[in-house]
Amino acid sequence: MERFIMEKLVEWKKSPYRKPLILKGVRQVGKTWILKEFGRRYYDHVAYFNFDENEEYKQFFETTKDVNRILQNLMLISQQTITPENTLIIFDEIQDCPKVINSMKYFYENAPSYHIACAGSLLGIALSKPSSFPVGQVHFLQIEPMTFSEFLLANGDTNLYTYIKSLETIEPIPDAFFNPLSEKLKMYFITGGMPESVKMWTEFHDVSAMQAVLTDILQAYERDFAKHPNINTYPKISLIWKSIPSQLARENKKFIYKVVKEGARAREYEDALQWLVDARLVHKIYCSTAPRLPIKAYDDLSAFKIYLSDLGLLRSLSQLSPRSFGEGNRLFTEFKGALSENFILQTLITQFEVTPRYWKQTNPPYEVDFLIQRENDLFPIEVKSNSNTTSKSLKKFKELYPNEMKLRIRFSLDNLKLDGDLLNIPLFLADQTDQLINLALKDKN
């Protein structure tokens, strides 16, 4: 499988300002695989240390802060080769090893020639704890589930990927590409972007095995909930997690605590929700009160939507059978188009540095699904999962904020088209959003 994060890892290796790397990502998203593959391709040696399988390794970091002594002990116990420059040192499953995390400060200061990459599940939880942490002395990368483009490459559809990457004008996609891309996207909605799930389909075309993989991942996540330090919070995390399909099935997808449990209040459940956010199992999208910069300054902290980290997991958690989606575009429209929205959010997060928001007006009711920041411009986005692409909310948004708008964006099943300041992007081109915005702005000017 080709993962686009490999390019960022190569940049990290070549950087003259290289710091120890911490790779974050949810369980089974491919952290260990990508680091080992990176080491295999670009280094003479890979020295791999797993602190879950070999807990005794932790002692080397507890007894000394001398990095040369730590490395010497690791080499002796594991019989692995470690040299500066030519070895990638991988510290895996470090989420429960605060001394290992803290040691990155000393590797950065005292042994900068060594190439060190760390990974672990629930690292977001570990790093959110108030402890001695090497601020400014490590480099972070986040690995997300596989994108649709990565899915195409894994499925052997290199011609389709090459085509969408080569788009240089805003014009309708020929049927010869439009139809197969639409069909491939339906399959991606079923598999999602978790690498093992994708593998079960692209290599073996085994739907049952793919479904079993997703079920296993969901069960592993639910076991992780018990790792919250407050045992009383565990059932609350589980209740929020299981309520997400119900939250997204509503016309108004604003997160409501009463959907979690009758009578539930924010102050009782907000810590549990924050645990899921810190673990990166869910994405929390705030409502923006106005499309102005800095976008964070206009967040309504009491209004937000919750999406899963992966739409394949959302489909599985919602118990939507993969065999029930052979009927036209039902896959895109199922439970109020929630899968389509989740898909679009996943792609936006990989392309834009600032987390998207959404915009809403109550009386009369209008809602723009997402608001993205691209450099110093904000763009409203609406997601349409069927052939009805009337964008009343985008029209209202333009009326209210005419000076803040360079372009309105709509994702739908329709073809690629620029109509004045309204850019319609087919769902299967979501990975090219940044590129298409750039082309549309040039056409407008």
Secondary structure as UniProt FT lines:
FT   HELIX           5..14
FT   TURN            16..17
FT   STRAND          21..24
FT   TURN            27..28
FT   HELIX           31..42
FT   STRAND          45..50
FT   TURN            51..53
FT   HELIX           55..58
FT   HELIX           59..62
FT   HELIX           67..78
FT   TURN            84..86
FT   STRAND          87..92
FT   TURN            95..96
FT   HELIX           98..110
FT   TURN            112..113
FT   STRAND          115..119
FT   TURN            121..122
FT   HELIX           123..128
FT   TURN            135..136
FT   STRAND          139..142
FT   HELIX           148..154
FT   TURN            155..156
FT   HELIX           158..165
FT   HELIX           175..191
FT   HELIX           195..202
FT   TURN            203..204
FT   HELIX           207..225
FT   TURN            226..227
FT   HELIX           231..233
FT   HELIX           234..249
FT   HELIX           257..260
FT   TURN            262..263
FT   HELIX           266..278
FT   TURN            279..280
FT   STRAND          282..288
FT   HELIX           295..298
FT   STRAND          299..308
FT   HELIX           311..317
FT   TURN            318..319
FT   HELIX           322..324
FT   TURN            328..329
FT   HELIX           330..351
FT   STRAND          357..361
FT   TURN            362..365
FT   STRAND          366..374
FT   TURN            375..376
FT   STRAND          377..383
FT   HELIX           392..400
FT   HELIX           402..404
FT   STRAND          408..412
FT   STRAND          417..419
FT   TURN            420..421
FT   STRAND          422..426
FT   HELIX           427..432
FT   HELIX           433..444
//
